């Protein structure tokens, strides 16, 4: 049997592997979102669950640090890139490096980075950014461009300086109720691609997460041509299974298939339910090159780790 790193790389390259590969993750508990506690939590999570690769959570750094006063939409034109050595970079780099060093070469490690539109919405609220887009589109697009530059810098640090294999790039805002496909491609896609293409300068192993965070369907076609190694989306929100998505995304490797919600069998920890879920996934996808098991999105922070360990043990049986 090949080791974890080799098997995951083979799967991401659409090559056949023995067995099923699985990785899922959960948000960090509130008390474990800074400093050494994050590193220890993520390592404990990996050892306890035995997932096949690690996605380092960036909880605590979702919001871009806006260091200007914004009273009106036009104020976004004043936004400038963060200084080198800013805590936003340094603290995330410390997290990533500590986890990579602890894991060594046991498995692939990816660092979570949000697309600029999400970083800005987390910083200033969703409603305000949408309002400002309507008031002064040019100013908000300037801010997105600045954040794309800085998120690209964070990707470089995670990969080049910290040793991550790639980034897990999360795109949001593609809900059908928010933008038309044409609006998204004009307003949001340029900053998405700027950050992602910067990450691609340093690694070929970058993964794309098309987030269905609010339960509303996205225009998945927004992201079908984004340059990445593999794609993950909410099969339950989008009503598009992994084989259908594999076609949409140009036959790239795909990750997913599991319900991450509190009502799902994994979060509940029902062993028989987990067995049936894994069996159903395997019946549909096992043996298909380039299909890895994952969840629609992150599990809630309060999920018992034993529930995830049960899932992975069942997958690896």
C-alpha positions in Angstrom: 0.0 0.0 0.0 1.3 3.4 -0.9 1.7 6.0 1.8 -0.9 8.7 2.4 1.0 11.4 0.5 1.5 9.3 -2.5 -2.1 8.0 -2.6 -3.6 11.5 -2.2 -1.4 12.8 -5.0 -2.4 10.0 -7.2 -6.1 10.5 -6.5 -5.8 14.3 -7.2 -4.1 13.4 -10.5 -7.1 11.2 -11.4 -5.0 8.0 -11.0 -6.5 4.9 -9.5 -5.6 4.2 -5.8 -6.3 1.3 -3.5 -9.3 1.9 -1.2 -11.1 5.1 -0.5 -9.4 8.3 0.6 -11.2 10.5 3.1 -10.7 13.8 4.9 -13.1 16.0 6.7 -12.6 18.8 9.2 -14.4 20.9 11.8 -14.3 24.5 12.9 -12.1 25.3 15.8 -13.5 25.7 19.3 -13.7 29.3 20.4 -11.0 28.8 23.0 -8.6 27.2 20.5 -8.3 29.8 17.8 -5.0 31.5 18.7 -1.4 30.6 19.2 -0.1 27.2 20.3 -3.5 26.0 21.2 -4.5 25.8 17.5 -1.4 23.8 16.6 -2.0 21.3 19.4 -5.7 21.1 18.5 -5.1 20.4 14.8 -2.4 17.8 15.6 -4.7 16.1 18.1 -7.5 16.1 15.5 -5.2 14.4 12.9 -3.9 11.8 15.3 -7.4 11.0 16.7 -9.2 10.8 13.3 -6.5 9.5 11.0 -7.8 11.5 8.0 -5.9 11.1 4.8 -4.9 14.7 4.5 -5.1 17.8 6.6 -6.8 21.1 5.9 -5.5 23.6 8.4 -8.4 25.8 9.6 -7.9 29.5 9.4 -10.6 30.3 12.1 -9.7 33.6 13.8 -8.5 35.1 10.5 -11.6 35.1 8.3 -11.9 38.9 8.4 -9.3 40.9 6.5 -7.8 43.5 8.9 -9.2 46.8 7.5 -6.9 49.6 8.8 -8.8 52.5 7.4 -12.0 54.2 8.5 -14.8 53.4 6.2 -17.8 55.8 6.5 -18.9 55.7 2.9 -18.4 53.4 -0.1 -15.8 55.7 -1.7 -13.5 55.2 1.4 -12.6 51.7 0.1 -10.4 53.4 -2.5 -8.0 54.2 0.4 -7.3 50.6 1.2 -3.7 49.6 0.8 -1.9 46.2 1.2 -0.8 45.2 4.7 2.8 45.8 5.8 5.2 42.9 5.7 5.3 41.2 9.0 1.7 42.2 9.9 0.2 39.9 12.6 -2.4 38.7 10.0 0.4 37.1 8.1 2.8 36.2 10.9 0.3 34.5 13.2 -1.2 32.4 10.4 2.2 31.5 9.2 3.2 30.4 12.8 0.1 28.2 12.8 0.8 26.6 9.5 4.5 26.1 10.1 3.9 24.5 13.5 1.4 22.0 12.1 3.5 21.1 9.1 6.6 20.5 11.3 4.6 18.3 13.7 3.2 16.2 10.9 6.3 16.0 8.8 5.8 14.1 5.6 3.1 11.8 6.9 0.4 13.4 4.8 -0.4 16.3 2.6 -1.3 19.6 4.3 -3.4 22.4 2.9 -4.0 25.9 4.4 -7.4 27.4 4.2 -7.6 30.7 2.5 -10.8 32.6 1.7 -11.5 34.4 -1.5 -11.2 38.2 -1.2 -15.0 38.8 -1.4 -15.4 36.7 1.7 -12.5 38.3 3.5 -14.1 41.7 2.9 -17.6 40.6 4.0 -16.3 39.1 7.2 -14.5 42.4 7.9 -17.4 44.8 7.2 -20.5 42.6 7.1 -22.3 41.2 4.1 -25.0 43.8 4.0 -22.6 46.7 4.0 -20.4 45.4 1.2 -23.4 44.7 -1.0 -24.7 48.2 -0.2 -21.3 49.7 -1.1 -21.1 47.7 -4.3 -24.3 49.4 -5.4 -23.1 52.8 -4.3 -19.5 52.8 -5.6 -18.6 49.7 -7.5 -15.1 51.0 -8.4 -14.2 51.6 -4.8 -15.2 48.1 -3.7 -13.4 46.5 -6.6 -10.3 48.3 -5.6 -10.6 46.8 -2.1 -11.1 43.4 -3.5 -8.0 43.8 -5.7 -5.9 44.8 -2.6 -7.2 41.9 -0.6 -6.5 39.5 -3.5 -2.9 40.7 -3.5 -2.6 40.1 0.3 -4.4 36.7 0.2 -2.0 35.7 -2.5 0.9 36.8 -0.2 -0.6 34.6 2.5 -0.8 31.6 0.1 2.9 32.1 -0.8 3.9 32.2 2.9 1.8 29.1 3.6 3.4 27.1 0.8 6.9 28.5 0.4 7.7 29.5 4.0 5.6 27.1 6.0 5.8 24.0 3.9 2.1 23.5 3.1 1.5 21.4 0.0 -1.1 23.9 -1.2 -4.1 26.0 -0.2 -7.7 25.1 0.2 -9.3 28.1 -1.5 -12.8 28.9 -0.4 -15.1 30.9 -2.8 -18.4 32.2 -1.6 -21.0 34.7 -2.9 -22.1 32.8 -5.9 -25.7 32.3 -4.5 -28.3 32.6 -7.3 -30.2 35.1 -5.2 -27.2 37.4 -4.9 -25.6 37.8 -8.3 -26.4 36.6 -11.8 -23.7 34.6 -13.4 -22.7 37.6 -15.5 -22.5 39.9 -12.5 -20.4 37.5 -10.6 -17.9 37.0 -13.4 -17.6 40.8 -13.8 -17.5 41.9 -10.2 -16.1 39.0 -8.1 -14.3 36.5 -10.3 -11.3 38.8 -11.1 -10.2 39.0 -7.5 -10.9 35.3 -6.9 -8.7 34.4 -9.8 -5.9 36.8 -8.9 -5.5 35.2 -5.5 -5.8 31.7 -6.7 -3.4 32.2 -9.6 -0.9 33.6 -7.2 -1.2 30.4 -5.2 -0.7 28.4 -8.3 2.7 30.1 -8.8 3.9 28.1 -5.8 2.0 24.8 -5.9 0.1 22.6 -8.3 -1.9 21.1 -5.5 -4.4 23.9 -4.7 -7.9 22.8 -4.0 -11.1 24.7 -4.6 -14.1 24.8 -2.2 -17.3 26.2 -3.6 -19.1 27.0 -0.4 -22.8 26.5 0.1 -22.6 28.0 3.6 -26.1 29.6 3.8 -28.0 26.7 2.2 -28.8 28.5 -1.0 -27.8 27.1 -4.4 -24.9 28.7 -6.2 -24.2 29.3 -9.8 -21.6 26.6 -9.8 -20.7 27.5 -13.4 -19.1 30.6 -12.0 -16.2 28.5 -10.8 -16.0 25.7 -13.4 -12.9 27.0 -15.1 -11.0 28.1 -12.0 -7.4 26.8 -12.1 -7.1 24.2 -9.4 -6.2 20.5 -8.8 -9.5 19.4 -7.3 -13.0 20.8 -6.4 -15.3 20.4 -3.4 -18.9 21.6 -3.1 -22.1 20.9 -1.2 -23.7 18.0 -3.0 -26.8 18.4 -0.8 -27.2 22.1 -1.3 -26.4 22.1 -5.0 -28.2 18.8 -5.8 -25.2 17.8 -7.9 -23.4 14.6 -7.1 -19.7 14.0 -7.5 -19.9 12.4 -10.9 -22.0 15.2 -12.3 -19.7 17.8 -10.8 -16.7 16.0 -12.2 -18.1 16.6 -15.6 -19.0 20.3 -14.9 -15.5 21.0 -13.6 -13.6 19.6 -16.6 -13.0 16.1 -15.1 -10.8 17.5 -12.3 -10.6 15.4 -9.2 -13.5 15.9 -6.8 -13.9 15.7 -3.0 -17.1 15.4 -1.0 -20.4 13.6 -0.7 -21.1 13.7 3.0 -23.5 15.8 4.9 -21.7 18.1 7.4 -24.8 19.5 9.2 -25.8 18.7 12.8 -28.7 16.7 11.5 -26.4 14.4 9.5 -25.3 10.9 10.6 -21.7 11.8 11.1 -22.4 14.7 13.5 -24.9 12.5 15.4 -22.3 9.7 15.6 -24.8 7.0 14.9 -22.5 4.0 14.0 -25.1 2.1 12.0 -26.0 5.4 10.2 -22.3 6.0 9.4 -21.9 2.5 8.1 -24.8 2.9 5.8 -23.6 6.3 4.6 -20.1 5.0 3.9 -21.5 1.9 2.1 -23.7 4.1 0.0 -20.8 6.4 -0.9 -18.6 3.4 -1.8 -21.3 1.8 -4.0 -21.6 5.0 -6.0 -18.0 6.2 -6.2 -15.5 3.6 -5.0 -13.1 2.7 -7.8 -13.7 5.9 -9.8 -10.3 7.6 -10.3 -10.2 11.1 -8.9 -13.0 10.9 -6.4 -12.2 11.4 -2.7 -14.6 11.3 0.2 -15.2 14.5 2.0 -18.0 16.6 3.4 -20.1 19.5 2.0 -18.3 21.9 4.3 -16.7 22.1 7.7 -18.4 20.3 10.6 -19.5 22.3 13.6 -16.9 22.8 16.3 -18.8 20.8 18.8 -18.8 17.5 16.9 -17.1 14.8 19.0 -13.9 13.7 17.4 -14.8 10.1 18.0 -17.6 10.5 15.5 -15.2 11.5 12.8 -12.8 8.8 13.8 -15.7 6.3 13.4 -16.3 7.6 10.0 -12.7 7.3 8.9 -12.3 3.8 10.4 -15.4 2.7 8.5 -14.0 4.2 5.3 -10.6 2.4 5.7 -12.1 -1.0 6.5 
